[in-house]
């Protein structure tokens, strides 16, 4: 994906973004094979969705890291901007595109709204960078048992709100079992 990333990529939406992802999927097929049991369309769809999520997460992480570097430079008395802290894996023009995109009015507005919305989350997940499915797989591998949705919910949301989440899961679990008995 990084090889295809250009200045415009951060700004692209709709068909242009889909075209970018399609180019990435096509390159992906040159280097990797799909497992048996998947049609080419199904496999491409899975890879495209993974790339879409990865791109979104990468941009969020790069912005967060660059902002942190800017803050640290400011504390040292240096006047630096995000573009001074390019990740080693991106080309210069791709990085400038990201920096310019983050400074657009539309992105700033969306960022402020999202920041405010995150403050009102009742149960923010504590899963970190690991996806829920990765957490599920790791736990299932560790225990040798299939994990229910409620168990996954408890693992993903308990670090910061352990007692509160335990109550929530118990109540939800109780309602779930009552629902099954009624049916």
C-alpha positions in Angstrom: 0.0 0.0 0.0 2.8 2.4 0.8 4.3 1.9 -2.6 1.1 3.2 -4.2 0.6 6.1 -1.8 1.0 9.5 -3.4 0.3 13.1 -2.4 -3.3 12.9 -3.4 -4.1 9.6 -1.6 -4.9 11.3 1.7 -7.5 13.5 0.0 -9.1 10.9 -2.2 -12.6 9.7 -1.5 -15.2 7.6 -3.3 -14.2 6.2 -6.6 -10.6 7.5 -6.4 -10.1 5.9 -3.0 -11.6 2.6 -4.4 -9.3 2.8 -7.4 -6.3 3.3 -5.0 -7.4 0.2 -3.0 -7.9 -1.8 -6.1 -4.4 -1.1 -7.3 -3.1 -2.2 -3.8 -5.2 -5.4 -4.0 -3.8 -6.1 -7.5 -0.2 -5.7 -6.2 -1.1 -7.8 -3.2 -2.0 -10.7 -5.5 1.4 -10.6 -7.1 3.1 -11.4 -3.8 0.6 -13.5 -1.9 -1.7 -16.4 -2.6 -5.3 -16.8 -1.4 -6.2 -19.9 0.6 -8.3 -22.6 -0.9 -12.0 -22.2 -0.4 -12.2 -18.5 -1.3 -13.2 -17.2 -4.6 -11.0 -14.5 -6.1 -13.8 -11.9 -5.5 -14.2 -12.9 -1.8 -10.5 -12.9 -1.2 -10.1 -9.5 -2.9 -13.0 -8.1 -0.8 -11.3 -9.3 2.4 -8.0 -7.8 1.4 -9.6 -4.5 0.3 -11.4 -4.1 3.6 -8.2 -4.9 5.5 -6.3 -2.3 3.5 -9.1 0.3 4.1 -9.0 -0.2 7.9 -5.2 -0.3 7.8 -5.0 3.0 5.9 -7.4 4.7 8.3 -5.5 3.4 11.3 -2.1 4.3 9.8 -3.1 7.9 9.1 -4.5 8.2 12.6 -1.3 6.8 14.1 1.0 8.9 11.9 -0.9 12.0 12.8 -0.8 11.2 16.6 2.9 10.4 16.5 3.8 13.5 14.5 1.7 15.7 16.8 3.5 14.2 19.8 6.9 14.9 18.2 5.8 18.5 17.5 4.8 18.9 21.2 8.1 17.5 22.4 10.0 19.8 20.0 8.0 22.8 21.3 9.0 21.9 24.9 12.6 22.1 23.8 12.0 25.5 22.3 12.1 24.3 18.6 9.5 25.6 16.2 8.7 22.5 14.1 5.6 21.3 12.2 4.3 17.8 11.5 6.0 17.6 8.1 9.4 17.6 9.9 8.6 14.2 11.4 8.1 12.0 8.3 7.9 8.3 9.0 10.7 6.4 7.3 8.3 4.2 5.3 6.5 7.0 3.4 7.8 9.0 0.4 8.2 12.7 0.9 5.2 13.7 -1.3 2.9 11.1 0.4 3.8 12.5 3.8 3.3 16.1 2.6 -0.1 15.0 1.3 -1.1 13.6 4.7 0.1 16.8 6.5 -1.7 19.0 4.1 -4.9 16.9 4.5 -4.7 17.1 8.3 -4.7 20.9 8.0 -7.8 21.2 5.9 -10.9 22.8 7.4 -12.9 19.7 6.7 -10.5 17.4 8.6 -10.1 19.8 11.5 -13.9 20.0 11.9 -14.3 16.2 11.7 -11.4 15.8 14.1 -12.9 18.1 16.7 -16.3 16.4 16.5 -14.7 12.9 16.8 -12.6 14.1 19.8 -15.7 15.4 21.5 -17.7 12.2 20.7 -14.9 10.0 22.2 -15.2 11.9 25.5 -18.9 10.8 25.8 -18.2 7.1 25.3 -19.8 5.1 28.1 -17.5 2.1 27.6 -14.4 3.0 25.5 -12.7 -0.2 24.5 -9.3 -1.0 26.0 -8.2 -3.3 23.2 -5.4 -1.1 22.0 -4.0 -1.7 18.5 -4.9 -5.4 18.5 -8.2 -6.0 16.7 -11.0 -7.7 18.6 -10.6 -10.8 16.4 -6.9 -11.0 17.2 -7.8 -10.8 20.9 -10.3 -13.6 20.4 -7.9 -15.8 18.5 -5.2 -15.3 21.1 -7.5 -16.1 24.0 -9.0 -19.2 22.2 -5.5 -20.4 21.4 -4.5 -19.9 25.1 -7.5 -21.6 26.5 -8.3 -24.1 23.8 -12.0 -23.1 24.0 -14.3 -21.1 21.7 -15.1 -17.7 23.1 -18.6 -16.3 23.3 -19.4 -12.7 22.3 -20.0 -11.8 25.9 -16.6 -13.1 27.0 -14.9 -11.1 24.2 -16.9 -8.1 25.2 -15.6 -8.5 28.8 -12.0 -8.8 27.7 -12.0 -5.9 25.3 -13.8 -3.4 27.6 -12.6 -4.3 31.1 -9.1 -2.8 31.7 -10.2 0.7 32.7 -13.8 -0.1 33.9 -13.4 -3.6 35.4 -16.0 -3.5 38.1 -18.5 -1.5 36.0 -18.0 -3.8 33.0 -18.4 -6.9 35.1 -21.8 -5.7 36.2 -22.8 -4.8 32.7 -21.7 -8.2 31.3 -23.5 -10.0 34.1 -26.7 -8.1 33.4 -26.4 -8.6 29.7 -25.6 -12.3 30.2 -28.6 -12.7 32.5 -30.9 -11.0 29.9 -29.4 -13.1 27.1 -30.1 -16.4 29.0 -33.6 -15.2 29.9 -34.2 -14.4 26.3 -33.1 -17.9 25.2 -35.4 -19.6 27.8 -38.4 -17.6 26.7 -37.9 -18.7 23.0 
